[in-house]
Amino acid sequence: MSSVVEDVIAFCRMFSSFEREEICCGTVSPAQCVLLQTLRGGEWDVSTLASHARVTKGAMTRLVDGLEKRDWVTRTKGEHDARRVLVSLTPAGKKEAKRLHRLTERSIATILNRIPESDRPEVIRCLNLLRTAAEQTRTQLDCC
């Protein structure tokens, strides 16, 4: 099992480094990159974003602050609950999120192209299984 642990850790670290160097390219932090791409799916409230990213609400607020300063996101108050803060992409934010998403897709394609074509469907199936298992156990793994 230790080989699997080492492989997963190594892959995650390499992809994180790859993401920083090839996708974000110094224009945004990896956290901002993930947040912008998350918001491509529509409006989110700060609390849900924080939970999704597994950071504190304060940390998410600071992250949103940085994107708001760049005019990539806007905040609005919830319609039925003024305490609820909703975050959505501006037109400039949509453009940046789309650019980052294209870079992410290109990066993933570059990695997958190093895998023999006949093995790719199995690799993709296994990635889906790993993601699903991780999502299902997410709350059980909280240890901090």
C-alpha positions in Angstrom: 0.0 0.0 0.0 2.9 2.4 0.7 3.7 2.5 -3.1 0.1 3.6 -3.8 0.4 6.3 -1.1 3.7 7.5 -2.5 2.3 7.5 -6.1 -0.8 9.5 -5.1 1.2 12.0 -3.1 3.8 12.4 -5.9 1.1 12.9 -8.5 -0.8 15.4 -6.4 2.4 17.4 -5.7 3.6 17.3 -9.3 0.2 18.4 -10.6 0.0 21.2 -8.1 3.4 22.4 -9.2 2.4 21.9 -12.9 -0.8 23.9 -12.1 1.3 26.8 -10.5 3.8 26.9 -13.3 1.8 26.1 -16.5 -1.7 27.2 -15.7 -1.5 30.1 -13.3 1.8 31.4 -14.8 2.1 34.0 -12.1 -1.1 35.8 -13.0 -3.2 34.3 -10.2 -2.5 32.0 -7.3 -3.6 28.4 -7.6 -6.4 29.1 -5.1 -7.7 32.0 -7.2 -7.4 29.8 -10.3 -9.6 27.1 -8.7 -12.1 29.7 -7.4 -12.4 31.4 -10.8 -13.0 28.1 -12.5 -15.5 27.0 -9.8 -17.5 30.2 -10.4 -17.8 29.4 -14.1 -20.7 27.2 -13.0 -22.6 30.1 -11.6 -23.1 32.1 -8.4 -22.0 30.7 -5.0 -22.3 32.0 -1.5 -19.1 32.6 0.5 -19.8 30.0 3.1 -20.4 27.2 0.6 -17.3 28.2 -1.4 -15.3 28.1 1.8 -16.7 24.6 2.7 -16.1 23.4 -0.9 -12.5 24.6 -0.8 -12.0 23.4 2.8 -10.9 26.8 4.1 -12.3 29.1 6.7 -14.9 31.7 5.7 -12.3 34.4 6.5 -9.8 32.9 4.2 -12.4 32.7 1.4 -13.4 36.3 2.1 -9.7 37.3 1.6 -9.5 35.3 -1.6 -12.7 36.9 -2.9 -11.3 40.3 -1.9 -8.3 39.8 -4.2 -10.5 38.8 -7.1 -12.8 41.7 -6.5 -9.9 44.1 -6.6 -9.1 42.8 -10.1 -12.7 43.2 -11.1 -13.1 39.5 -11.7 -15.9 38.9 -9.2 -18.8 40.8 -7.6 -20.6 40.3 -4.4 -24.2 40.8 -3.7 -26.4 40.3 -0.7 -28.8 37.3 -0.6 -32.3 38.1 -1.7 -34.0 36.6 1.3 -31.1 36.8 3.8 -28.9 39.9 3.7 -26.2 38.1 5.8 -25.7 35.7 2.9 -23.0 37.0 0.5 -23.2 35.7 -3.1 -20.2 35.8 -5.4 -20.3 35.7 -9.2 -18.0 36.4 -12.1 -17.9 39.7 -13.9 -17.5 39.7 -17.7 -13.7 40.2 -17.2 -13.8 37.3 -14.6 -15.6 35.1 -17.1 -13.0 35.8 -19.7 -10.1 35.0 -17.2 -11.9 31.9 -15.9 -12.3 30.7 -19.5 -8.6 31.3 -20.3 -7.6 29.4 -17.2 -9.9 26.6 -18.0 -8.5 26.3 -21.5 -5.0 26.2 -20.0 -6.1 23.5 -17.5 -7.6 21.4 -20.3 -4.4 21.8 -22.4 -2.3 20.8 -19.4 -4.4 17.7 -18.7 -4.3 16.8 -22.4 -0.5 17.1 -22.3 -0.3 14.6 -19.4 -2.8 12.2 -20.9 -1.0 12.3 -24.3 2.0 10.7 -22.5 -0.2 7.7 -21.7 -0.6 5.1 -24.5 -3.8 5.8 -26.3 -5.1 2.3 -25.6 -4.7 2.8 -21.9 -6.3 6.3 -21.6 -10.0 5.1 -21.2 -8.9 2.9 -18.3 -6.9 5.8 -16.7 -9.8 8.1 -17.1 -12.2 5.5 -15.6 -9.8 5.0 -12.6 -9.5 8.8 -12.1 -13.3 9.0 -12.0 -13.4 6.2 -9.4 -10.7 7.8 -7.3 -12.5 11.2 -7.4 -15.8 9.6 -6.5 -14.2 7.7 -3.6 -12.5 10.8 -2.3 -15.7 12.9 -2.5 -17.6 10.2 -0.6 -15.1 10.0 2.2 -14.4 13.7 2.4 -16.3 14.3 5.6 -14.9 11.2 7.2 -11.4 12.4 6.7 -11.7 15.6 8.7 -9.1 15.3 11.4 -8.2 18.9 12.1 
